[in-house]
Amino acid sequence: MTPNDFAHLPTSARTSALRTMESTRVNLAIEVSSKDRAEARAVMHRLNLDIDRARTAVAKLDARSVLYPPSPDAAEERTQLTEDLKRCTPEHRYASAWSAAADVAHESAKLERAWLDRPDVSNDQRVRMLASPLESCSQRDVTAPGYTVTVLHSDPHSPTLLWREMHHGVVTRSRVRSMLSKWFEREQTHVLRDPHGRLYVAAPGLRMELIPTDIAPPQTGGDVLRAALAAYGFTSYQDSEGGHTWLVVPLDPRITEDSDSEIGIHIRINSDDRVDRPASQHERWSAGVHDQDGDYVTTLTPAPDDSTIAEDSAHVARAVDNFARTVGQR
């Protein structure tokens, strides 16, 4: 089907075609992530066996050295075992990062599949009941795994159109709690909740509706990368500006998003200027080193073009760790 043919399809047919295309893409993501996860786990299993064998052999040599005089053969064997362990340690850390990232990517793809299979409930089918104002944001008021967010902004550029609707997709439960906490701090703002768990924010020039879902939103590419970075002991947080998002990775483990101290040398990682898209829509990571003033210094070597998102994330995490060691931060 050519783009021209697709554009001239009736609305219902075009919607069906789009759903089929999206379903095909997500099914492929599930298949790829499943194979990737299996391969990563197989590598982890092999390395665990190699490390266990080497450590057991070293323990036997230690016990033997108490009973027998020093031997050139035993010394040579110990040297070889030490080299084996030294080789396996970085490989094991990379495999751990790869496996952790692959788990998140696979779970994200399955959640996308669940969202596609979810029945479509139109607005006129929802039974709306009277919403009651909330005095504070408590955990018992925000309990769904995710919320579909729709925002209505006043439109200053149109004298006839009072509101402009903007769909902000699905956000996680923790993000909704954070959002509402901030809105409660604003004057002339009201937060309401109805018996079905729907939440509403009414502020000057803004109306927001948060519809609870029974399915958590898919994990993002940033979530996959965070899992790989955590395997190397790095914390990270998301930053944004002008619609662009990226991950910030401080080399100093004491630095967090809420730290008052200077961030120092850090890595900024993005994927086509976005890290908050579903993992299945990932583009290759680009990791740039920045100094304490935020000025660009250099770019870390990217992963091969044919890498999966999990392999790409593990590659970047390893590159960050290697760079941190070269500048004495590890």
N, C-alpha and C positions, 0 to 999 in steps of 0.2 A: 504494500500500500504506500503510495507516494504521499508527501505532505499535503499536496493539493487535494487528493482524494480524501484524506483524513479530515481536512478543514471543512469539506462540504458534506460530511456525514450529518445526518439528523442528530439533534442534541442527545437523545437517548442512546443512539448507536455510538456516538462519540464517547459518551460517558462509559458505556460498556467496554469499548475498545481501550480506553485509558485504564480501566480497572484490570482488564486482561493483561495489558502491558506491565502494569505495576505488579500484578500477581506473579508474572513470569520473572520480573527482576528480583522480587523478594524471595521467590523459591530458589533462584540461582544463588542468592546471597546465603540462604540457609544451607544449601548443598556445599558451597565453597567453605563456609565457616565451620561446618561439621567435619569436613576432611582436614581442614587446617588444625582444628582442635585435636583430632585424633593423632595427627602427625606430631604435634607439639607434645602431647602426652606420651607418645611412644619414645620420643627423644629423651624426655624427662625420666622415663622408666629405665632406659638404657644407661643414662648417666648415673642414676641412683645406684644401679647395680655395680657399675664400675667404681664408684666412690666407696661403696660398702666393701667390695672385694679388696681394694687398696688399703683401706683402714684396717680391715681384719688381718691382712698380711703384715702390716706394720706392727699391730699389736702382738702377733706371733713372734716377730723378730725381737721385739722388746722383751718378751718373756724368755726367749732363747738366749738373749745376750746376758741374762743373769746367771745362766747355767753353763754357758760355753765361752771360751776365750774369743777375742775379736777375730773376725774372719774377713778376708778380702771379698769373698763371694757374698757374704751377708751385707757388707758395706755397699757393694755394687747394687744389690737388690734393693736396699733401702733408698739409694739415690734414685733408682728407676721409679720406685713407688712414689717418692716425693715429687718427681717430675710428672708422673701420671695425675697425682692429686692437684698439682699446680695447673695442669692443662684442663682438668675437668671442672675446676671451680668456676672460671669465667664462662665456660660453656653451659654449666648448670644454671648460672644466674641468668644468662640469656634465654635459656629454655624456660625458666620460671616466668620471665617476663612475657615471652611468646605465649605460653600456656594461659597465663592470667588474662592477657589481651584477647586471646582466641575465645575464652569462655564468655567474656563480655560481648564480643562481636556476635557470637552465636546466639546468645540470649536476646540481644537486640533484634536480630533478624526474626527470631521466633515471635517476639512481641509485635513486630511489624505485620507478620502473617496473621496474628490474632486480631489486630486492628482491621485488617482487610476483611476478615471473616465476620466481623462484628455487624449485627443488623443495624441498618440505618434508621434512626429514630428522628422523625421530623418534628419541628417545633409544635405543630398543631396536635401531635400525639402526646405531648408532655402534659401531665396534669399539674398545673401550677397552683400552689397554695400560698397563703399569706406568709410572707417572710417576717421574721422578728429581728430587731436590731441586736447586735452583740456588743457587750461592753468591753470585751478584750478578746485577744486571740489565744484560745486554749487548744491543746492538742485534740481534745474530744470533738471540737468543732470542725477540724480538718482531718478526715480519716481515710479518704479515698486514696488509692495509689497514684492517681493522676487527675488533673482537671483540664478540661477544654476551656480556653480563655477567649472571650470576645470582648473587645474594648470599643466603646463609642466615644469619639472625641467631638467636641464642638468644632465646626468648620468656619473659621473667621473669613475665609475667602469666598464664601457663598452665602448671599443674603437669604436665599430660599431654602437651602439645605442646612438644617440646624445641626444634624449629627452625621458624622462619617464613621462607618463601621470598619473595624480592622480586626482580622482574625489572627490571634497570636499562637495558634496551635495548642499543644498539650504541654503542661508543665508538671513537674513532680510535686508530691505532697510537701516535701521539705521547702521547695521554692515558694509554694503558695503560703505556707506559714510565715516565711520570711517577708513576702510581699505584704501580707495583711498586717504584720507587726509594724511595718513602716507606714502603712496607711492609717493605722490607729493613732499614730503620732501627729497626723495632720489635722488642723482645725477645719471645721465645716465639712467633715468627712464622716459618712455613716457606712458601717459594714453590717449587712444583714444575712441571715441564713434561713432557708425555708425547711419544712419537714423532710424534704427529699435530699437535704444536704447541699442544695445549690447555694452558692454564695454570691452576694452582690455588693459592689462598692459604688457609692454615690458621692462624688466630690465635685466642686465647682468646675464645670467644663468637661466632666468625664463621668462615664458610667461603665462599669465592668461587670461582666457575668462570668462566673466560674462554675462549670458543670462537672460534677464528679463522674469519674469513669470507673468501671470495674476491671480495667486493664491498665497496667502501668505504661507510661510512654516508653518507646524504644530508647535504649542507651545511645548516646551520641558518640561521634568519633573521639571527642575529648575524653569521654568516660573510658574508652578502650585504651587510649594513650596513658591516662592516669593509672590504670591497672599495671601497665608495663613499667611506668616510672616508679610506682610503689615497690615493685620487685627489686629495684635498685636502691631503694631507700630515699627516693626524692618525693617531696610534696610539690603540689602545683595548684594553681587556681586560675579561674577564667577571668579575662579582662576584655573590655570592649570599647569601641569608639566608632561613631558614625555608621553603625550597622555591621562593622567588622568585629569578629571575635577571635581570640587567640588564648593559648595557655602560657602562663608565666611560670617558669621553673627557677626559683632561687637556688643558687649553689650552696648558700648557707642554710642548713636545715632548720635553724631557729627562726627564719623569716617566714611569716604567713601573710595571708591577705590582710589581716587586721593589725599587723605589726606597725609600730610607730617608727622603728629604726629604719635606716637606709637599706634598700634591697641589695645593693652591691652588684657584682657581676651576676647576670641572669640570662636565661635562655627564653626566647619567645618562639612559640611553635604554632603554626597555623596550617590550614589546608584550604587553599584557594580562598583565603581570608575568612574562613568559617571553621569553628570547631564544635558547633552546637547542632549540626545536622545529624540525622540518623547514621549510625555506623556504616550501613550498607551504601550510603552515598559518598563515601570517603574518596578524597583525592590525596595524592601523595603528600606526606608531611614535609614542611620546610622549617628548619630549626635555625634561628639566627641568634648569635651571641651579642649581648648588649652590655655596656659598662654601667657603672653606678648612676650615671647621668641619663641613661636610656639611649645613648648613642650606639648605633650599629658598629660592630667590630668585625665579625666574620660569620660565615654560614657553615654549619656542620655538614659533613658528607651525607647526602640523601641515600635512601634505600634504593635497590634496583627497581626499575619500572614495573616489573611483573610481580612485585611483592603484594601479599594480602595486607589488609589493614593491621592484622595482628603482627605479621612479620615486620611491617613498616614501623609499627609502634615499638616493638622490641629493639629494632635497629636504632631508632632514635634514642631510646632510653639508654642503650649501650654507648652511643656516641656522646650523650650528655655525661655519663659516668666517666668515660675516657677523658673528656675535656676537663671535668672537674679534677681529675687526678693530675693532669698536666699543670694546672694552676694551683695545685696544693690545697684543694678544697675537699679532698677525700683521703 
